[in-house]
């Protein structure tokens, strides 16, 4: 099943090599995507805190996953979370982040936050 999920996930074919994957499906209701996104973030942070690597695979185009897993039509597949132990150490370095003035605004868009 993991191999088939990897074939269907254009943004994450590496799902096929993971030992476990969680597929998140949501009701098509007003707050479903927001609530599920928070749950996904919690799962990702918890996994990484325990040394288990994961990320969000999907961002649309997962209808074939729905069919593969017999997920009811009233639900929408939001994401696949592959989980596994990284084969090499990841992170630990300083990220090349944009300056705060480029991503934050003071009171109005375009007014740099400094």
C-alpha angles and dihedrals in degrees: 000000000000090000090052092048089051091052091052097044104080092183094049118028087158087078083088091067097046120103092222138016132187119209114206118207124179139196112251092246133130101268100024098105092046093048094045091047090056090049091049091051090051091050092049094048092046092049093049091046088058094046095258115131121224143148142181113274121186127041095182133320094084099123091112089056088055090054093045093054097039091241110173118258092242089067129072123213106235103175151345118225113199112199130197146123112279114246091220136026112277129199125356093130131098114267121232096239127179115254114268091245089062096054106029128061131201112233093315134043111263095027104109119235106226 
